[in-house]
């Protein structure tokens, strides 16, 4: 992991200075979860620069299919054009700024029409029709196309960056695509079986922190602890992504498993988290998008091969996640967020060992070092 941390980037709190070594470091001071000015710096230096997960190519299977989203507080739209190219644009009309599209689906027309003044844009972003502009002095349609946003693809997943100068995805996320495709070779052809939305009263890092460690599972997830063996088969930590491979136990009634079945987890900077649970062919992607200093808009996308949407074992995975595991986690992170705002807490300690045991909080430190690197001396 090659993170460029200068000493001046490492903050101090009541337990001392955060260090680049997780084995002897206190955690981030609580102000990094509660301070509005730090949140605004994160928006500028992290969420509007990083490659952010936004969806899957299965969401735009044919010409004219689109979906909208928000990245770094900016409205975007993704659409597949007549040339079969998937593109991403700011979801805003360059005439007067009206939002162009809502939700997701298939366009009824051959282009994108603004609901305000009916300007029409081709699916490649070019302005096609601008009513009554024939006699407007020096009006040049070529100067009023939609503003395009860079996107990249990883095993069918779509990532976007608002930063035109960001490193190429392939360089920034070297090895990520190959890792997913090695363990889930059919992922690029998956379709979404379920999409869930949660409004969480916690900072985005609080939610990602919770995903990043298994230390809490035996205490807070009694049923999940019957699924996940307390032994890590593999931990891989790269510059911008991590991979964990566990094996399963026998499960429990209603979710019986073959012991030793694989259980995979991925994490990518800044707030992409994904699981492939044993029992069915699936990929569960969680995106912890910031929605204010003390709120997180979590989206959960459950992917599976086409034709397996009604697989009872996938249904069991979905129900466990919807009605048990994620509900338990939301209660946890909202409680932690309240504690982070307390005068009784400022810093804790990363629970790590040299062996990278199953309970390690190494990935919290991995995430926090990247936060500090991105903020530089700004925070």
C-alpha positions as CSV (number, residue, x, y, z in Angstrom):
1,X,0.0,0.0,0.0
2,X,1.7,3.2,-1.2
3,X,0.0,6.1,0.6
4,X,1.9,9.3,0.8
5,X,1.4,10.5,4.3
6,X,3.4,13.4,5.5
7,X,3.8,13.9,9.3
8,X,1.8,17.2,9.0
9,X,-1.2,15.2,7.6
10,X,-1.5,13.0,10.8
11,X,-3.9,14.6,13.3
12,X,-3.7,14.4,17.1
13,X,-6.4,13.8,19.7
14,X,-6.7,13.1,23.3
15,X,-4.9,9.7,23.0
16,X,-2.1,11.2,20.9
17,X,-1.1,11.4,17.2
18,X,-2.4,9.0,14.6
19,X,0.4,7.0,13.1
20,X,1.1,5.3,9.8
21,X,1.5,2.0,11.6
22,X,-1.9,0.5,12.6
23,X,-0.2,-1.7,15.2
24,X,0.4,1.3,17.6
25,X,-2.0,4.0,16.4
26,X,-5.0,5.6,18.0
27,X,-8.0,6.1,15.8
28,X,-9.1,9.2,13.9
29,X,-10.2,12.0,16.3
30,X,-14.0,12.2,16.5
31,X,-14.0,15.6,14.8
32,X,-13.4,13.8,11.5
33,X,-16.9,12.4,11.8
34,X,-18.8,15.5,13.2
35,X,-17.1,18.6,11.9
36,X,-18.9,20.4,9.0
37,X,-15.7,22.0,7.7
38,X,-13.9,18.7,7.4
39,X,-17.0,17.2,5.7
40,X,-16.9,20.1,3.1
41,X,-13.1,19.4,2.5
42,X,-13.9,15.7,2.0
43,X,-16.6,16.6,-0.6
44,X,-14.0,18.7,-2.5
45,X,-11.0,16.5,-2.2
46,X,-12.5,13.0,-2.0
47,X,-16.1,12.6,-3.4
48,X,-15.6,14.9,-6.3
49,X,-12.3,13.4,-7.3
50,X,-12.4,9.6,-6.6
51,X,-13.8,6.9,-8.9
52,X,-17.3,6.3,-7.4
53,X,-19.4,3.2,-8.0
54,X,-22.7,4.2,-9.7
55,X,-24.3,1.0,-11.2
56,X,-24.0,-1.9,-13.6
57,X,-24.1,-2.2,-17.4
58,X,-27.2,-4.4,-16.9
59,X,-29.0,-1.2,-15.8
60,X,-28.6,0.1,-19.4
61,X,-29.0,-3.0,-21.5
62,X,-30.2,-1.4,-24.7
63,X,-30.2,1.9,-26.6
64,X,-32.2,4.6,-24.7
65,X,-32.0,3.0,-21.3
66,X,-30.8,5.3,-18.6
67,X,-30.5,5.8,-14.9
68,X,-29.9,8.9,-12.7
69,X,-27.7,9.2,-9.7
70,X,-25.9,11.7,-7.5
71,X,-22.1,11.8,-7.1
72,X,-20.4,14.3,-4.9
73,X,-23.7,16.1,-4.5
74,X,-23.8,16.5,-8.3
75,X,-26.7,15.1,-10.4
76,X,-25.7,12.7,-13.2
77,X,-27.3,10.6,-15.8
78,X,-26.0,7.4,-17.5
79,X,-27.4,6.4,-20.9
80,X,-26.7,3.9,-23.6
81,X,-26.5,5.5,-27.0
82,X,-27.5,4.3,-30.5
83,X,-23.8,3.4,-31.1
84,X,-24.0,1.0,-28.1
85,X,-21.7,3.2,-26.0
86,X,-22.6,3.9,-22.4
87,X,-22.0,7.5,-21.4
88,X,-22.4,9.6,-18.4
89,X,-23.4,13.3,-18.3
90,X,-24.2,15.9,-15.7
91,X,-28.0,15.7,-15.4
92,X,-28.6,19.3,-16.1
93,X,-29.7,21.3,-19.2
94,X,-27.0,23.8,-20.4
95,X,-29.7,26.3,-21.3
96,X,-31.0,27.3,-17.8
97,X,-29.9,24.5,-15.5
98,X,-33.1,22.4,-15.3
99,X,-32.7,18.8,-14.3
100,X,-33.2,16.6,-17.4
101,X,-34.3,13.2,-16.2
102,X,-35.5,11.5,-13.0
103,X,-35.3,7.9,-11.9
104,X,-34.4,5.2,-14.4
105,X,-36.0,3.5,-17.4
106,X,-36.1,3.7,-21.2
107,X,-36.5,7.0,-23.0
108,X,-39.7,7.4,-25.0
109,X,-38.0,9.6,-27.6
110,X,-34.7,9.1,-29.5
111,X,-33.0,11.7,-27.4
112,X,-33.1,13.5,-24.0
113,X,-35.6,16.3,-23.9
114,X,-35.5,19.0,-21.3
115,X,-38.9,19.4,-19.6
116,X,-38.4,23.2,-19.2
117,X,-37.9,24.5,-22.7
118,X,-37.8,21.3,-24.7
119,X,-34.2,21.4,-25.8
120,X,-33.4,18.0,-27.2
121,X,-30.1,16.2,-26.9
122,X,-28.8,13.2,-28.8
123,X,-27.7,10.3,-26.7
124,X,-24.1,11.1,-27.3
125,X,-24.7,14.5,-25.6
126,X,-24.9,16.7,-28.7
127,X,-27.6,19.4,-28.8
128,X,-30.1,18.4,-31.5
129,X,-32.9,20.9,-31.2
130,X,-33.1,24.2,-29.5
131,X,-36.5,25.8,-30.1
132,X,-36.6,29.3,-31.7
133,X,-32.9,29.9,-31.7
134,X,-32.5,30.3,-35.5
135,X,-32.3,34.0,-35.2
136,X,-30.4,34.3,-31.9
137,X,-27.2,36.1,-32.6
138,X,-24.1,33.9,-32.6
139,X,-25.9,31.0,-31.2
140,X,-23.8,27.9,-31.8
141,X,-25.5,24.5,-31.0
142,X,-22.1,22.8,-30.8
143,X,-21.3,24.9,-27.7
144,X,-24.3,23.7,-25.8
145,X,-24.0,19.9,-25.6
146,X,-24.3,18.0,-22.3
147,X,-21.1,18.0,-20.2
148,X,-19.7,14.5,-20.1
149,X,-18.3,12.7,-17.1
150,X,-15.6,10.1,-17.2
151,X,-16.7,6.5,-16.5
152,X,-15.0,3.1,-16.3
153,X,-16.1,-0.5,-16.1
154,X,-15.1,-3.3,-13.8
155,X,-16.7,-6.7,-14.1
156,X,-19.8,-5.0,-15.4
157,X,-19.8,-2.4,-12.6
158,X,-19.8,1.2,-13.6
159,X,-17.6,3.8,-11.9
160,X,-17.5,7.6,-12.5
161,X,-15.3,10.5,-11.5
162,X,-16.1,14.2,-11.6
163,X,-12.4,15.0,-11.9
164,X,-11.3,15.4,-15.5
165,X,-7.7,15.1,-14.3
166,X,-8.1,11.9,-12.2
167,X,-5.8,9.0,-12.8
168,X,-7.2,6.4,-15.2
169,X,-9.3,3.8,-13.4
170,X,-7.1,1.0,-14.6
171,X,-4.1,2.6,-13.0
172,X,-5.8,3.8,-9.8
173,X,-7.5,0.4,-9.3
174,X,-4.8,-1.9,-10.7
175,X,-5.7,-5.5,-10.2
176,X,-9.3,-4.9,-9.0
177,X,-11.1,-6.0,-12.2
178,X,-9.0,-9.1,-12.4
179,X,-9.6,-10.0,-8.8
180,X,-13.4,-9.8,-9.1
181,X,-13.5,-11.6,-12.4
182,X,-11.3,-14.4,-10.9
183,X,-13.7,-15.1,-8.1
184,X,-16.9,-14.1,-9.9
185,X,-16.3,-14.7,-13.6
186,X,-19.9,-14.2,-14.6
187,X,-20.3,-10.8,-12.7
188,X,-20.2,-8.7,-15.9
189,X,-23.4,-10.4,-17.1
190,X,-25.3,-10.1,-13.8
191,X,-28.5,-8.2,-13.5
192,X,-29.9,-6.4,-10.5
193,X,-32.3,-8.6,-8.5
194,X,-33.0,-6.0,-5.8
195,X,-32.1,-2.4,-5.1
196,X,-32.5,-1.1,-1.5
197,X,-32.1,2.4,-0.1
198,X,-31.4,3.4,3.5
199,X,-31.2,6.9,5.1
200,X,-28.7,6.4,7.9
201,X,-28.0,8.9,10.6
202,X,-24.3,8.5,10.6
203,X,-21.2,9.9,8.8
204,X,-20.3,8.0,5.7
205,X,-17.0,6.9,7.3
206,X,-18.8,5.5,10.3
207,X,-20.7,3.2,8.0
208,X,-17.7,2.2,5.9
209,X,-15.7,1.6,9.1
210,X,-18.3,-0.9,10.3
211,X,-18.1,-2.8,7.0
212,X,-14.3,-2.9,7.3
213,X,-14.0,-5.2,10.2
214,X,-15.4,-8.5,11.5
215,X,-14.4,-7.9,15.1
216,X,-18.0,-7.0,16.0
217,X,-19.7,-9.9,14.2
218,X,-19.8,-12.5,17.0
219,X,-21.4,-9.9,19.3
220,X,-23.7,-7.9,17.1
221,X,-24.6,-10.5,14.4
222,X,-25.4,-13.8,16.1
223,X,-26.9,-15.4,13.0
224,X,-24.1,-14.1,10.7
225,X,-21.6,-15.6,13.1
226,X,-23.2,-19.0,12.3
227,X,-22.3,-18.3,8.6
228,X,-18.8,-16.8,8.8
229,X,-15.9,-18.9,10.1
230,X,-13.6,-16.9,12.4
231,X,-10.6,-17.5,10.2
232,X,-9.5,-15.4,7.3
233,X,-8.3,-17.3,4.3
234,X,-6.8,-14.3,2.5
235,X,-6.4,-10.5,3.0
236,X,-5.2,-8.5,0.1
237,X,-4.7,-4.8,0.5
238,X,-3.8,-2.7,-2.5
239,X,-3.5,1.0,-3.1
240,X,-7.2,1.7,-3.6
241,X,-8.9,-1.7,-2.9
242,X,-8.9,-4.6,-0.6
243,X,-10.1,-8.2,-0.8
244,X,-11.0,-10.6,2.0
245,X,-11.7,-14.3,1.6
246,X,-13.4,-16.3,4.3
247,X,-15.0,-19.7,4.5
248,X,-18.5,-20.5,5.7
249,X,-19.8,-22.5,8.6
250,X,-22.9,-24.7,8.3
251,X,-25.3,-21.8,8.5
252,X,-28.6,-22.1,10.3
253,X,-32.2,-23.3,9.6
254,X,-33.5,-21.6,6.5
255,X,-29.9,-20.8,5.4
256,X,-28.1,-24.1,5.4
257,X,-24.7,-24.1,3.9
258,X,-21.9,-26.6,2.9
259,X,-19.2,-25.8,5.5
260,X,-16.1,-24.3,3.8
261,X,-18.1,-22.5,1.1
262,X,-16.4,-19.3,0.0
263,X,-17.4,-15.9,1.4
264,X,-15.8,-12.9,-0.4
265,X,-15.7,-9.2,0.5
266,X,-14.3,-6.3,-1.4
267,X,-13.7,-2.7,-0.4
268,X,-12.7,0.2,-2.7
269,X,-11.9,3.8,-2.1
270,X,-13.8,5.7,-1.0
271,X,-17.1,4.0,-0.2
272,X,-17.6,0.9,-2.3
273,X,-18.2,-2.2,-0.3
274,X,-19.2,-5.6,-1.7
275,X,-20.0,-9.1,-0.6
276,X,-20.5,-12.4,-2.2
277,X,-22.3,-14.6,0.3
278,X,-22.3,-18.4,0.1
279,X,-25.4,-20.3,-0.9
280,X,-26.1,-18.7,-4.3
281,X,-24.4,-16.9,-7.1
282,X,-24.6,-13.3,-6.0
283,X,-22.8,-10.0,-5.6
284,X,-24.1,-7.5,-3.0
285,X,-22.7,-4.0,-3.5
286,X,-23.1,-1.3,-0.8
287,X,-22.4,2.3,-1.5
288,X,-22.2,4.6,1.5
289,X,-22.7,8.0,-0.2
290,X,-22.3,11.1,2.0
291,X,-25.5,13.1,2.6
292,X,-24.3,15.6,5.2
293,X,-21.8,15.4,7.9
294,X,-24.0,13.2,10.1
295,X,-26.0,11.3,7.4
296,X,-25.3,8.6,4.8
297,X,-27.4,7.6,1.9
298,X,-26.7,3.9,1.6
299,X,-27.7,2.0,-1.5
300,X,-27.6,-1.8,-1.7
301,X,-27.6,-3.5,-5.1
302,X,-28.1,-7.2,-5.2
303,X,-26.8,-8.8,-8.4
304,X,-27.3,-12.3,-9.7
305,X,-27.2,-14.1,-13.1
306,X,-30.2,-13.6,-15.3
307,X,-32.8,-16.3,-14.6
308,X,-31.7,-16.8,-11.0
309,X,-33.7,-13.8,-9.5
310,X,-36.2,-16.3,-8.0
311,X,-33.6,-18.7,-6.7
312,X,-34.8,-19.5,-3.1
313,X,-31.3,-19.4,-1.8
314,X,-30.8,-15.9,-3.3
315,X,-34.1,-15.0,-1.7
316,X,-32.8,-16.2,1.7
317,X,-29.6,-14.1,1.2
318,X,-31.7,-11.0,0.3
319,X,-34.1,-11.5,3.3
320,X,-31.3,-12.0,5.7
321,X,-29.5,-8.9,4.5
322,X,-32.7,-6.8,4.4
323,X,-34.3,-7.9,7.6
324,X,-31.4,-8.8,9.8
325,X,-27.8,-8.1,9.0
326,X,-28.2,-4.6,7.6
327,X,-30.8,-3.5,10.2
328,X,-28.4,-4.6,12.9
329,X,-25.6,-2.7,11.3
330,X,-27.7,0.5,11.0
331,X,-28.5,0.4,14.7
332,X,-24.8,0.0,15.4
333,X,-23.5,2.9,13.3
334,X,-26.2,5.3,14.4
335,X,-25.2,4.5,18.0
336,X,-21.5,5.0,17.2
337,X,-22.3,8.3,15.5
338,X,-24.1,9.6,18.6
339,X,-21.1,8.5,20.7
340,X,-18.6,10.2,18.3
341,X,-20.5,13.5,19.0
342,X,-20.2,12.9,22.8
343,X,-17.8,14.9,25.0
344,X,-16.9,11.6,26.5
345,X,-15.1,10.3,23.4
346,X,-12.4,11.4,21.1
347,X,-10.2,8.5,20.0
348,X,-10.0,4.8,20.4
349,X,-7.5,2.2,19.2
350,X,-7.2,0.1,16.1
351,X,-7.4,-3.6,17.1
352,X,-4.7,-5.1,14.9
353,X,-2.1,-7.8,15.2
354,X,0.9,-8.7,13.0
355,X,-0.8,-11.9,11.8
356,X,-3.8,-10.0,10.3
357,X,-6.2,-12.2,12.2
358,X,-9.9,-12.4,11.2
359,X,-10.8,-9.7,13.8
360,X,-8.3,-7.1,12.5
361,X,-9.2,-3.5,12.1
362,X,-6.4,-3.0,9.7
363,X,-8.8,-1.9,6.9
364,X,-10.2,0.9,9.1
365,X,-6.6,2.3,9.2
366,X,-6.2,1.7,5.5
367,X,-9.3,3.8,4.8
368,X,-8.3,6.5,7.3
369,X,-4.8,6.9,5.8
370,X,-6.4,7.5,2.4
371,X,-8.8,10.1,3.9
372,X,-5.9,11.9,5.5
373,X,-3.8,11.7,2.3
374,X,-6.7,13.1,0.3
375,X,-7.3,16.0,2.7
376,X,-3.6,16.8,2.9
377,X,-3.1,19.8,5.2
378,X,-6.6,21.1,4.5
379,X,-8.2,19.6,7.6
